[in-house]
Structure formats: structure tokens, C-alpha cells
Amino acid sequence: METLLPIIVQVVTGIIGGQAVGAAIKQAAMSQLPKILSGAIGGVAGGAILGKLMNAGIDPAAVAGAVSGGSFNVENIVGGLGGGAILTAIVGAVMNSMKK
């Protein structure tokens, strides 16, 4: 459960980020399924990338003690939101260009 909870947090926050971008960018006209899938995939990728960047050259124990609330730490939440939003925006732009 210790390794599964961060992934769940990244997926949920990625979906939230994807839904926010999907609502903000009306010209993409995406249905719910692409927004959910791209948000979830982007959330996991963004959380993983940000986690690697935050732990590079920094003592992980110090970071965990400073910002951790279990698995609900900064890189999982912010990385999930950002990754989900970015990938959803990219997918929306690609889908929009394919319609033309």
C-alpha cells in the first residue's frame, strides 16, 4: 500500500488538472474520456518527474521530514496537477488540429 498510494494521488490530481484545462480550453472540444485518460497518465508522469527532480542532490529524508504528510507530499500533488494539465492541453491541441 505504501507504493500504491502515491500513484493513486498522482492519478486523482492528474484527472483534476486535466478537467481544469479541459474546461478552460473550450476550443479543444474534448469529450470526458480523453480528458480523464490524459489527465491520469500525465499526473503519474508529472509526479514521477517532479519527484525525481526534487530528490536529485537533496537528502530524501530531509525532504520527507519537511514536506511530507505520508504519501500526500508536494511532488505527488503538484506533479500530478501539472502533468495532467500539460498532457491534456497537448492532447486537446492535437485533437483540435486533427479536426481541421
Phi, psi and omega in degrees: 000334181295326179270340183278326184297318177298324179293320178297318178297317180295319179295313182295314180291329175295318177296320178297315178296320178294320178294322180295316179292320178299324178285327182284326182257092183285332184289346178288327178050054180270147173279178184292322184299312177297325178294318181292313182294314180292326177294317180293314180294316178295326179295317179293317180295315180296320177295321179292316180295313180294325177298318178293319180293320181289330182268358181285115177079004180240143178293116182301329180292323179291320178295316181298320179290330184277319189239001188271143169232056187083234179269357180266059181263176190300314185293329178289317183284307182291318178297321178295314178298311182294315180296318178296319180293316183294312182293324177294321177296320179294313179297320178297319179294320179294315179297322180292320180288332179286337180285336185277000000 
